[in-house]
């Protein structure tokens, strides 16, 4: 019944949309709520039923969930893997594996595998997101060669994407709540098998794009990070703000250094600058597998595929600990859940005259959450350099997809990183936006004094 009510709502909104110009015509937009979900995924399952039809997502918490808790119990804890894929049988599943997944199987043939479970389409969204998505479908437009956007607010901007830029804007503007906070940890594993907690901190994220009273905002994403550990970094702080139109306003970023007792502008916290939070194993635009401006690449929409990706990873994201998860060479396969889902594939090639350590990147966007589920990054020689993965879950109490837990494998050095992980530190909390004064350099200085 819930999905039927959502579909009716979308139909009414589209009927009132008129003839506004946008990414699709009103006629095309009528697919939303019929053959497509209100957020643009295919309603139907696949031919053999291994991907089920969408029926509204997971919106009922399990009985052992504690209201207000940042820890979300696994609703599928009793399930067992349907099958496993490893170096010995990967050829049978080659068309459903990312290049990064295949490279890891080849690099660690005796230990790396993926356990594939029954597919559950758990993602759900609040009604206001679905209503706004219907409006955006016929109004949203990109400009400046795709790197900026207008005519969209509070929903998926391009639920029926026509090109790579529109698809990537869906990823950048995916709904993950209006405001969230967590105490996170970031771990790396080096090639000798030595794990290191690179950072622990408090992080606040806000998404003005999804605030009802900020329709005219110039920013869509804000992040504030205060480091607690290791001791050498305690008291440091970072604040960054991403604009809707990077052609007019670039990312604004500040950094607080306690030894200097001052805040300084930090324009290098972007693009391929090594992210110190991860010990340099990932770049700043590797955050959430891609973050920031799109002006250095040409983005091409390749199409849609059925792929094996990490999904419904409640145990890994909420119930695991570093000792059982962070193992030599790769994370413990026993803890990471994989499922078969449809993904949008976008290929990004470095523009002539632009500089970046990645010459080419391939992104795999989950059709339900619009989060980037996996990525492949290639160096200047065209060789696979790094492989990224997000560990998607659905926050059934909100509802909202949660894709922040992510990491990268560096296939050259043998290192890997797991970032934005909160299983040991209280999980993930949905909050209310902070006052505007908290998003200034002065506020960062006040937060960082020790």
N, C-alpha and C positions, 0 to 999 in steps of 0.2 A: 504493500500500500504506500510506503514512504516514497519509493521510486516513482510510482504513478503520480503522486501529488507534485513531486518535483518536475516531472515532465509536463504536467498541466500548467504549472507556473511558468515554465520556460516558454510554452506555446503562447500564453497570454502576453508575455513581454514582447515576443517577436511580432505578434499581431499588431502591436502598437508602435513598432519600431519605424514605420514609415519607409521612406526611400533614402535614408541617410547613406552616404557613400562610406565604404569601409573595405575590410579585407575580403568580405564575401557579400553577395547580394542577399536580400531578404528571402528569396526563394531557396538559395543554398542553405541559409541559416535555419530553414525549417527542418533540416536533418537533425538539429539539436533537439533532443527530447523524443526522437523517433528512432531512426537507425543509429544515431549517435547519442551518447549520454549528454546531459546538459553541459558537461565540460569538454566534450569533443572526442571521447574515446568510442570505439565500436561497442555497441550494446551486446551484439551477438558473440558467442564463443567461437572457437575455431572448429574446423570440420570434425576432428576426432574427439572433441570434448576435453582435451587436455588443458585448454584455456576455457573457463566457464563463461556464461553470459553474465553481464553486470546486473545485479539486483538491488543496488542501493548502498553497497559497502557495509563495513562493520561499524555500527553505532551503539551497540550494547556492550558495556564493559563486562568482563568475566566476574563471577561472584567474589573472587578474592581481590579485586581491585579496591583500593582505599581512595575514596573521593578526595581530591586535592593533592594526591601524591604525585610526585614526579616519576615514580617507578610504575610501569605498566606491565602487569603479568601477561605471559604468553598464552593467548587463547587456543593455541595449537600445540601445546606442550606434549600432548599424548601421541602426536603423529610421528610416524617413522618414515625415513626416506623411501621414495619409490624406486630410485636407482642412483648410482653414482657414476660420475664421468672422471676419467683419469687419463694418463698418457697412453695406456694400453687400448682404451676403447674410444678415444676422443674423435677418431675419424668418423665414427657413426653419428656424431653430433656436431661436426665441424661447422655446419651452416647455422648453428644456434649458439656458437661460442664467439665471444669477442676475440680479437687478435691477442689482447693481453691475457685473457684466460688461457688460450692455447699456448702462449709463450711460457706461462708459469708451469703448465703441465709438462712441457718439454724441458724446462730448466730444473724442475724438481720432480722427476718421473716416479720416484719411489715414495714420495710423501704428499704431494699436492693432489687434491681431488676436490670435486664439488658434489655435495649430496643434494639431490633434487627431490623436493617434496611436492605434494599436491598443491596446485595453484589456487590461491584465494584472492579475489579482487576486493580488498578490504577498504580501499580509499573512499572517503566520503567528505563532503564539504557542507558548510553552513548555507542556509537558504540565501543569504545576502550575496554570497559568492556566486551561486548559480544564477541569480537574477541579474547580477552585473555582467556575468559572462555572456548572457544572451544579448544584452545591450552592446557590449564591446564587439560582438561578432560582426555587426553591421556598421560600426563607427570607428573602430581602432584602425590606425594607419601607422606605417613606419615612414621615416624621412631621413634625409642626409645619408642616402645610400643604405638604409636599414639600421643605422646605429642609434637612432632616436625613435621615439614613439609619441603619439598623441591620440586623443579621443578614447582613452581607456582608463578605467578606474575600478578598483575593488573586485576584479574578477579575472579569469584567464583572458588575456587580451585577444588571442587569435585561436579560438577553439577549433577552427578549420584552417590550419596554416597552409600558405601557398608557397613559401620559400624558407630557406634556412634561417634568415634573420627573424622572421615571425616565429618560427619554432623555438629559436633560442630565447626570444623575449618571453615566451611562455615559461621557459625554465627559470629565467631571471626573476620573473614575477609570479612564480608558483606560490600557491597559498600554503603558508606554514604557520598561520596564526597572525595576529596583529602585533603582539609584543610577547617576547619569550625571554627567559633567563635560565642559566644553568651554571653549575660549577663543573668544569670539564677537566679532562686530562688528555694529554697527547703523548703517545709512546712511539719510539722508534726501535727497530731491531737492526743491528748492523750485520755484516757478513760473517762475523766471528761468532754470532749467536748471543751477543750481549744486548739485553734490552735496556733502554734508557727512558725515563720519564722526562721528555724534553720540556714540558711545561704543564702547569696546573693553574687555573685561573677562574675568575668570575666573568661571565660574558652576558651582555644584554644585547638583544637584537630587536629592532622595531621596523615595521613595514608601513610607512606612511601611505603607500599606495592603497592599502586596505583599510585605512581609517576613513570613516564616513564623512567626517568634518574637514577633510583635507583634500578635497577634489582638485584644488588648484596647486597642490604641492609640486615642487620642482625636484623632489627626491623620492626614491622608492625604497631605499634600504639604508639602515644605519646600524653600526656595530660599535660597541664599547667593550673593551677587554682590559681587565686588570689582572696582572700576573701575581700569583701567590707563591709559586715554587717553580724551579729550584731556588735556593736562597740567593744565588747571584742575580736572579731576575725579579725577586719579590719587590713589589712596589712600582714596577714599570706599568705603563698604560698605553693603549692604542685606541684611537677613535677614528672611524672612517664613515663617510657619507657618500652614497652613489646617486647620481642625478638621473632623471628621466631622459634628458637630452645631453649626452656627452659631447655633442658638437658645440654646445654653448657653455657648458659647465663641466669641467673635469672632476674626477673624484677628489674630494677634500679629505685629507688625513692629517692627524696630529699624533705625536708620540711624546710621552712623559718619561723622562729619565731621572730617577730619584737622586742619582749622584750629582746631577747638575741642578736639581730643584727647579726645573723649568720645562715648559711645553714648547716643542718646536714643530713647525710644519714638516710633514713627511711625505712629499710627493712620490717618493720611491716605493711606497707601500702600494704597489700595483703591478700589473703585467707580469713579467718574468723575474722580478726581484725575488730572491729566495726568501721564503716565509720563515722567519726566525722561530715562530711558534712550533714549527715542525722540524727544527734543526736543519733547515735548508733542503730537506728531502722533497719538498714541493714548493711551487711558486705561489705568489699572492693570488694570481688568477686561477690557481688550481683549487682555491677554496670552494667547497661544495661542487668540486670537479670543474666548474667554470664560474668566475665572478668578475665583474667590472665591465669595462667598455669593450665593444666588438670591433673597434676601428682598425685593428691590425690584421684582420683576417677576412677572406671571402668565405661566406658560409653558404653551403649548398645543401639543400634538402635531398637526400638520397632516396628516401622512401620509408616504408614501415616493414619490420621483420618480426618474426617470433624468435625470441632470444632467451637464454638462460641467464638470469641475473639474480643477485642477492635480493631477497624479498621476505617481508614479514619476519625480520630478524629480531624478534623480541628477546630471545635468550641472549643473543650477542649484545644488543643495545642496552638491555636493562638488568639481566640476571647473571652475567658473566663476571669474572675478575681477571686481572692482568696475568696472574700466574697460569691460569688455564687457557687463556686466549692468545697471549703474545708469545709465540713459539719461534724457534730459529727458522729462517728462510721465508716463512709465511704464517699467517694466523692459523690457529687450530681448525682444521676442516670439520671437526666434530661439533663446533659451536656455531658455524655459519650456515644459514639456511638459504637455498637457492630454489627458484621457481621459474616456470616458463611463462613469459609475458610478452605482449606485443610492445615494441618500442619504435619510436621515430628515430631514424638515423640521420645525423647531420655531419657533413664533412667540412672542416675548416682548413683552408690553405693560406699560408702567409702571403700577404699582398706584396707585390714588387716594391722595393724600397723601404719596407718595414722590417723591424728587427724583433726577434723573439727566439728563445732557445728551442721552441717547438716549431718546426717547419710545417707540420701537418698535425691535425687533431681530429679524432672521430668521437662523436658524442652519441650516446644511446639514451633517449628520453623515454621514461615509462609513460605509456599512453594515459594511464589513469591519474597519476599524481602530477605529471609534467616535470617531475624531478629528473635530473640526470642520474641514471642508474649506474652507468659505466662510461669510461673514456679510454681511448688509446692515444698516446702522444709520441710523435716521431721527431727525431733530431734532424739536423741540417743534411745529413747523409741519406735520409729517408729510412733509417733504421728505427725499429720500435724502441723507445727510450723508457717510457713509464706507462703503467697501466693503473687506472683509477677505478674505484668502486664506491658506491654509496650503499648504505645498509638500511633500506626503507622499511618503515613500520607505519601503521595508521594509529593515530591517537584517537581512539574510539570515544573518549570522553569529551572531545571538543566540538565537532570532529575536524581533523586536519591530518594530512600526511606529514610525517616527520622524516626528513632525509638528511639531517645535519651530520650524522655519524658517517665519516668517509675516510678514505685513505688512498695511498699510492704505493705501488711497488716500483722501485727503480731497478730495471732489468740490467743496467750497466754495472752498478755498484753492488747489487745484491742486498740493498737496504730496503726497508719498507716503513711506512708511517701510518698510524691510526690516529685520527684527529677528532675533536669534538665528541669525545666518548664520556658518558656520565654514569655508567653502571655502578661505579664504586663511590660516586660522589653525590648521589641524590636524584639523578635523573633529569628530566626536562620539564620545565614549568611554564605554563601560559599565564601571562600577567596583563596588566593594563599599561598603556604608554606612559612614559615618564614625562615630566614637564620639559618644555623646550630648553630651559636653562641647563638641563643635564647634558645636552648635546653640543657643548661648546668646549673650546680648549681650556678655558678657566676652570670648568667643572672637572675636566680630566686631571688638572693639577691638584685640585682639592681631594680627589679620590685617591691619588697616588702618593700623597705625603706619608712618610713612615718615620 
